[in-house]
């Protein structure tokens, strides 16, 4: 059955009782897990069958996720009356060689395909991914905002000439070549497994960081990605905050384009103040984005995906994960959805 637009709790690492009760008490219909703690030795029994490991330093880490623990995780979430809407991101070491085109990427692709098959077999509909070997950058995590809460901020001028993070620099041509090699290998597997892949934009959306080009920073880049990986099983994790970091009008243009062709699978719903080269994050109710108008637009597009809270400020006496701040953001999102359904 197709569900309507809804909110879920995101950025959870594990399906603990506390996390699931928190989501249920806030009225969420489900959750997403982000880079979850699925190491093959978890609390759900004896662990997955057939997991293989790499050794990283003194630690054994899995090369891929297997079916058994994924299934148990989904069923545990459902036992609390929630849905596992998506898993966002595999560990970076699952595909770092893929992103950089290094020797060993074919083995990583084989394991990534095995993970996709396991996700599908376990009945999990979406696997989110990014293509940022240099990951998310912020130049401050302690910027003071309303009521002395703290948030992250970015100033491109401070890191524009940062030293390379790897043994050489990677151009846009390099990154496009590596991406095409990857997506053409894994997308047919996703189609067979019934899994939809959701691409997250490069955050922050600047040309290059740490000597690596960031090709998923604008509308043109995403159009190209969807052309290379042309499939109904391929779409966007539309991070409203990251798109807004390149300018609110750019975000609206991307929303209209990809929403009109049904390519937005779900949305990271957060707000920002300013845009590259300099911006900061903020409370959801004070940024540059008119959040209610975005929800009305989504409603009028007949968007049936889900929204999740994303980065949130650190407020007084909060937990490291941000329970207080996330409860505020989630309540605000829930109210916006109700309002949009009345106003659209």
MIBABA-445142 format. One line per field, with one value per residue (C-alpha): chain; residue in three letters; residue number from 1; x, y, z. Coordinates in Angstrom, 3 decimals. Layout:
<nodes>
kette <- (A:...)
rest <- (ALA:...)
nr <- (NUM:...)
X <- (X:...)
Y <- (Y:...)
Z <- (Z:...)
</nodes>
This chain:
<nodes>
kette <- (A:A:A:A:A:A:A:A:A:A:A:A:A:A:A:A:A:A:A:A:A:A:A:A:A:A:A:A:A:A:A:A:A:A:A:A:A:A:A:A:A:A:A:A:A:A:A:A:A:A:A:A:A:A:A:A:A:A:A:A:A:A:A:A:A:A:A:A:A:A:A:A:A:A:A:A:A:A:A:A:A:A:A:A:A:A:A:A:A:A:A:A:A:A:A:A:A:A:A:A:A:A:A:A:A:A:A:A:A:A:A:A:A:A:A:A:A:A:A:A:A:A:A:A:A:A:A:A:A:A:A:A:A:A:A:A:A:A:A:A:A:A:A:A:A:A:A:A:A:A:A:A:A:A:A:A:A:A:A:A:A:A:A:A:A:A:A:A:A:A:A:A:A:A:A:A:A:A:A:A:A:A:A:A:A:A:A:A:A:A:A:A:A:A:A:A:A:A:A:A:A:A:A:A:A:A:A:A:A:A:A:A:A:A:A:A:A:A:A:A:A:A:A:A:A:A:A:A:A:A:A:A:A:A:A:A:A:A:A:A:A:A:A:A:A:A:A:A:A:A:A:A:A:A:A:A:A:A:A:A:A:A:A:A:A:A:A:A:A:A:A:A:A:A:A:A:A:A:A:A:A:A:A:A:A:A:A:A:A:A:A:A:A:A:A:A:A:A:A:A:A:A:A:A:A:A:A:A:A:A:A:A:A:A:A:A:A:A:A:A:A:A:A:A:A:A:A:A:A:A:A:A:A:A:A:A:A:A:A:A:A:A:A:A)
rest <- (UNK:UNK:UNK:UNK:UNK:UNK:UNK:UNK:UNK:UNK:UNK:UNK:UNK:UNK:UNK:UNK:UNK:UNK:UNK:UNK:UNK:UNK:UNK:UNK:UNK:UNK:UNK:UNK:UNK:UNK:UNK:UNK:UNK:UNK:UNK:UNK:UNK:UNK:UNK:UNK:UNK:UNK:UNK:UNK:UNK:UNK:UNK:UNK:UNK:UNK:UNK:UNK:UNK:UNK:UNK:UNK:UNK:UNK:UNK:UNK:UNK:UNK:UNK:UNK:UNK:UNK:UNK:UNK:UNK:UNK:UNK:UNK:UNK:UNK:UNK:UNK:UNK:UNK:UNK:UNK:UNK:UNK:UNK:UNK:UNK:UNK:UNK:UNK:UNK:UNK:UNK:UNK:UNK:UNK:UNK:UNK:UNK:UNK:UNK:UNK:UNK:UNK:UNK:UNK:UNK:UNK:UNK:UNK:UNK:UNK:UNK:UNK:UNK:UNK:UNK:UNK:UNK:UNK:UNK:UNK:UNK:UNK:UNK:UNK:UNK:UNK:UNK:UNK:UNK:UNK:UNK:UNK:UNK:UNK:UNK:UNK:UNK:UNK:UNK:UNK:UNK:UNK:UNK:UNK:UNK:UNK:UNK:UNK:UNK:UNK:UNK:UNK:UNK:UNK:UNK:UNK:UNK:UNK:UNK:UNK:UNK:UNK:UNK:UNK:UNK:UNK:UNK:UNK:UNK:UNK:UNK:UNK:UNK:UNK:UNK:UNK:UNK:UNK:UNK:UNK:UNK:UNK:UNK:UNK:UNK:UNK:UNK:UNK:UNK:UNK:UNK:UNK:UNK:UNK:UNK:UNK:UNK:UNK:UNK:UNK:UNK:UNK:UNK:UNK:UNK:UNK:UNK:UNK:UNK:UNK:UNK:UNK:UNK:UNK:UNK:UNK:UNK:UNK:UNK:UNK:UNK:UNK:UNK:UNK:UNK:UNK:UNK:UNK:UNK:UNK:UNK:UNK:UNK:UNK:UNK:UNK:UNK:UNK:UNK:UNK:UNK:UNK:UNK:UNK:UNK:UNK:UNK:UNK:UNK:UNK:UNK:UNK:UNK:UNK:UNK:UNK:UNK:UNK:UNK:UNK:UNK:UNK:UNK:UNK:UNK:UNK:UNK:UNK:UNK:UNK:UNK:UNK:UNK:UNK:UNK:UNK:UNK:UNK:UNK:UNK:UNK:UNK:UNK:UNK:UNK:UNK:UNK:UNK:UNK:UNK:UNK:UNK:UNK:UNK:UNK:UNK:UNK:UNK:UNK:UNK:UNK:UNK:UNK:UNK:UNK:UNK:UNK:UNK:UNK:UNK:UNK:UNK:UNK:UNK:UNK:UNK:UNK:UNK:UNK:UNK:UNK:UNK:UNK:UNK:UNK:UNK:UNK:UNK:UNK:UNK:UNK:UNK:UNK:UNK:UNK:UNK:UNK:UNK:UNK:UNK:UNK:UNK:UNK:UNK)
nr <- (1:2:3:4:5:6:7:8:9:10:11:12:13:14:15:16:17:18:19:20:21:22:23:24:25:26:27:28:29:30:31:32:33:34:35:36:37:38:39:40:41:42:43:44:45:46:47:48:49:50:51:52:53:54:55:56:57:58:59:60:61:62:63:64:65:66:67:68:69:70:71:72:73:74:75:76:77:78:79:80:81:82:83:84:85:86:87:88:89:90:91:92:93:94:95:96:97:98:99:100:101:102:103:104:105:106:107:108:109:110:111:112:113:114:115:116:117:118:119:120:121:122:123:124:125:126:127:128:129:130:131:132:133:134:135:136:137:138:139:140:141:142:143:144:145:146:147:148:149:150:151:152:153:154:155:156:157:158:159:160:161:162:163:164:165:166:167:168:169:170:171:172:173:174:175:176:177:178:179:180:181:182:183:184:185:186:187:188:189:190:191:192:193:194:195:196:197:198:199:200:201:202:203:204:205:206:207:208:209:210:211:212:213:214:215:216:217:218:219:220:221:222:223:224:225:226:227:228:229:230:231:232:233:234:235:236:237:238:239:240:241:242:243:244:245:246:247:248:249:250:251:252:253:254:255:256:257:258:259:260:261:262:263:264:265:266:267:268:269:270:271:272:273:274:275:276:277:278:279:280:281:282:283:284:285:286:287:288:289:290:291:292:293:294:295:296:297:298:299:300:301:302:303:304:305:306:307:308:309:310:311:312:313:314:315:316:317:318:319:320:321:322:323:324:325:326:327:328:329:330:331:332:333:334:335:336:337:338:339:340:341:342:343:344)
X <- (0.000:1.336:1.661:1.255:3.843:5.036:7.879:10.215:13.086:16.498:20.180:19.862:22.808:20.950:17.476:17.718:14.614:15.242:15.501:12.411:10.308:11.458:10.349:7.023:6.306:6.938:4.341:6.717:5.610:9.097:12.822:15.899:19.215:22.361:25.553:24.049:25.974:25.731:29.045:27.977:28.293:25.291:22.595:20.132:21.406:24.438:24.928:24.584:25.542:28.459:29.831:33.437:35.872:38.810:41.424:41.861:44.661:43.902:40.190:38.172:35.463:32.865:33.301:29.574:26.209:24.506:20.873:20.272:21.013:19.321:16.167:16.260:16.779:13.754:11.570:12.679:11.639:8.296:7.671:7.550:4.936:7.383:8.699:12.343:12.018:15.641:19.224:21.437:25.085:27.327:30.620:33.128:35.567:32.970:33.638:36.503:38.538:35.517:35.214:38.918:39.308:41.999:43.146:40.704:37.609:36.247:36.242:34.472:31.907:31.258:30.671:28.527:26.365:26.096:24.963:22.301:20.999:20.874:19.028:16.453:16.123:15.526:12.656:14.297:13.203:15.886:19.652:20.981:24.512:26.909:30.026:32.191:35.560:36.422:33.053:31.143:33.215:32.517:34.985:33.186:31.000:30.619:29.086:26.780:23.183:19.799:19.823:23.520:22.859:25.663:25.655:28.065:29.233:31.369:33.685:35.174:37.930:39.423:39.789:39.941:43.667:43.588:46.227:45.170:43.756:45.067:48.235:47.133:44.417:41.226:39.698:36.068:36.882:38.388:35.337:32.875:34.816:34.845:31.165:30.125:32.148:30.386:26.775:26.733:27.932:25.559:22.359:21.359:21.763:19.511:16.889:16.981:16.861:13.982:16.075:16.039:19.343:19.163:22.044:22.902:24.510:28.069:28.045:29.159:28.460:31.793:34.042:36.716:37.830:40.949:42.136:38.988:36.426:32.838:30.679:27.295:27.040:24.492:21.557:23.765:25.719:22.601:21.044:24.184:24.107:20.501:21.341:24.307:22.268:18.969:16.597:13.361:15.469:17.701:16.739:17.621:18.012:17.063:19.022:17.212:19.925:22.776:20.879:20.083:23.792:24.196:21.333:17.619:16.665:18.979:17.310:13.843:14.890:16.223:13.087:10.856:12.904:13.370:10.010:8.234:9.869:9.350:13.038:12.920:12.755:12.985:14.093:16.569:14.554:16.782:17.473:20.531:21.464:23.687:25.138:28.563:31.173:29.907:26.895:25.800:23.213:20.363:17.085:14.575:12.298:14.839:16.695:16.567:14.174:10.430:9.772:5.977:6.066:8.305:5.818:2.959:4.998:5.612:1.938:0.930:3.459:1.718:4.971:4.487:7.958:9.094:10.932:13.514:15.086:18.745:21.518:20.226:21.740:23.075:20.760:21.098:21.386:20.887:22.370:25.198:22.709:20.413:17.148:15.789:16.752:15.529:12.218:11.775:12.684:10.490:7.494:7.946:8.102:4.980:3.092:4.263:2.991:-0.432:-0.526:0.553:-2.191:-4.717:-3.227:-2.165)
Y <- (0.000:3.444:5.659:9.398:11.983:11.299:11.841:9.266:9.432:9.384:9.295:6.316:3.947:1.060:-0.260:-0.087:-0.135:3.483:4.647:2.763:3.944:7.519:7.281:5.706:8.281:11.154:9.695:8.653:5.943:4.498:5.065:5.033:3.624:5.513:3.438:1.024:-1.105:-4.367:-6.033:-9.658:-9.955:-7.909:-8.396:-10.136:-13.707:-15.412:-12.859:-13.142:-16.265:-15.926:-12.540:-12.079:-9.671:-7.433:-6.615:-2.869:-2.287:-4.558:-4.730:-7.090:-5.286:-6.685:-6.355:-6.378:-6.873:-10.218:-11.175:-12.641:-9.664:-7.261:-9.361:-9.519:-5.771:-5.097:-7.474:-5.940:-2.492:-3.822:-5.452:-1.913:-0.905:0.960:0.514:0.387:2.802:2.798:2.167:5.145:4.565:1.586:2.052:4.044:1.120:-0.907:1.242:3.681:1.997:2.193:5.950:6.491:3.918:2.023:-1.601:-3.779:-1.909:-4.934:-6.954:-4.082:-3.932:-7.666:-7.173:-4.068:-6.117:-8.825:-6.155:-4.912:-8.454:-8.927:-5.635:-6.695:-10.207:-8.749:-6.627:-3.215:-1.000:1.723:1.915:5.462:6.269:9.133:9.434:11.645:10.051:13.220:13.099:16.051:19.103:21.841:24.490:24.928:22.706:25.222:28.293:30.035:30.602:31.283:30.930:29.996:26.693:25.531:24.404:23.656:26.208:26.286:28.906:27.793:30.396:28.594:25.265:26.189:25.366:22.482:19.818:16.685:13.902:11.171:10.370:12.435:14.826:13.623:15.688:15.823:13.467:11.009:11.098:10.760:7.782:6.107:6.809:5.430:2.251:1.823:2.624:0.556:-2.427:-2.146:-0.754:-3.922:-5.820:-3.301:-3.798:-7.569:-7.270:-4.758:-2.150:1.537:3.410:7.013:9.408:12.135:15.386:16.440:18.436:21.174:21.723:23.232:22.306:20.460:19.621:17.849:17.417:15.568:17.054:17.061:16.330:16.015:19.664:21.067:20.331:19.566:16.950:15.182:15.210:13.537:10.973:10.061:9.726:7.438:5.425:5.576:3.275:3.394:1.910:4.981:8.299:10.980:11.308:14.978:16.723:20.053:21.545:20.639:21.922:25.146:25.558:26.309:28.827:28.537:29.162:26.341:24.086:24.988:24.368:20.910:20.117:21.064:19.169:15.905:16.030:16.390:13.198:11.212:10.873:12.051:8.975:10.797:14.109:15.249:18.161:20.830:24.529:26.773:30.441:31.679:29.750:28.804:30.060:30.678:29.295:27.920:25.462:26.538:25.625:24.407:27.420:30.211:29.503:30.870:28.165:28.802:25.289:25.476:26.493:23.499:21.149:22.673:22.188:18.545:18.029:19.507:17.222:14.250:13.341:10.063:9.665:10.447:13.251:12.857:15.233:15.783:17.870:19.698:22.261:21.162:22.565:22.811:19.536:17.455:14.067:13.662:12.387:15.348:13.924:17.318:19.091:16.254:16.134:19.851:19.445:16.382:18.042:21.021:18.769:16.916:20.204:21.424:18.253:18.684:22.362:21.652:19.074:21.727:24.567:22.789)
Z <- (0.000:-0.930:2.136:2.119:3.049:6.584:9.033:10.507:12.973:11.305:12.117:14.453:14.685:16.266:16.915:20.700:22.870:23.896:20.289:19.193:22.119:21.473:17.836:18.771:21.492:19.066:16.706:13.941:11.547:11.266:11.435:9.280:10.406:9.417:9.150:11.675:14.110:12.196:12.911:12.879:16.632:17.649:20.266:17.952:18.300:16.844:14.077:10.308:8.469:6.078:7.125:6.098:7.663:6.944:9.543:10.113:12.571:15.534:14.756:12.619:10.659:8.260:4.502:3.934:5.618:5.369:5.411:8.855:11.080:8.663:8.854:12.645:12.812:10.606:12.593:15.895:14.628:13.407:16.800:18.199:15.619:13.397:9.868:8.831:5.925:4.796:5.718:5.007:4.215:4.593:6.486:4.469:4.351:2.432:-0.647:-0.152:-2.908:-5.195:-4.749:-5.374:-8.158:-6.235:-6.566:-4.682:-5.834:-7.684:-4.467:-2.739:-5.545:-5.164:-1.450:-2.031:-4.406:-1.742:0.731:-1.705:-2.177:1.590:2.083:-0.502:0.877:4.348:3.010:3.419:0.504:0.301:0.664:0.825:-0.265:-0.876:-3.023:-0.780:-0.001:1.938:3.741:5.267:6.213:8.754:9.916:13.260:15.404:18.224:16.573:19.059:17.985:19.609:23.386:23.367:21.599:19.338:15.727:12.903:10.349:7.214:5.727:2.420:2.589:5.599:3.765:0.102:0.044:2.523:1.808:-0.101:2.053:-0.237:-2.128:-5.099:-6.179:-7.866:-10.656:-11.710:-14.592:-12.095:-9.858:-12.727:-14.072:-10.648:-10.120:-13.489:-12.877:-9.525:-10.395:-13.592:-11.575:-8.617:-10.116:-12.013:-8.730:-6.971:-9.678:-9.242:-5.440:-5.410:-3.606:-4.464:-4.172:-2.932:-3.662:-1.130:-2.334:-1.508:1.720:1.547:-2.176:-3.226:-6.186:-4.231:-0.680:0.475:-3.090:-4.235:-6.630:-5.409:-8.429:-6.689:-5.726:-8.185:-10.444:-13.437:-11.491:-10.300:-13.755:-15.048:-12.236:-12.982:-16.675:-15.981:-13.498:-15.347:-13.500:-11.512:-8.698:-8.561:-7.022:-4.526:-0.824:-1.175:1.587:1.740:3.931:1.590:-1.439:0.430:1.209:-2.497:-2.339:-1.642:-5.265:-6.371:-3.838:-5.123:-8.722:-7.837:-5.832:-8.739:-11.307:-9.463:-7.716:-11.054:-12.363:-9.143:-8.331:-4.697:-2.485:0.843:2.318:4.950:6.277:7.853:7.480:7.075:7.176:4.365:1.440:0.117:0.556:4.112:5.958:9.304:10.449:12.707:14.316:11.771:12.331:11.739:8.500:4.965:3.751:4.072:5.307:5.138:1.481:0.745:2.386:0.398:-2.783:-1.894:-1.118:-4.469:-6.175:-4.533:-2.817:-0.930:0.537:4.042:5.803:8.535:10.978:10.165:11.717:14.788:17.179:20.542:23.213:26.986:28.924:25.776:24.955:22.480:19.891:20.592:21.937:23.014:19.831:17.619:19.466:18.735:15.058:14.642:16.283:13.995:10.919:12.032:12.439:9.030:7.362:8.989:7.969:4.390:3.972:4.975:2.893:-0.298)
</nodes>
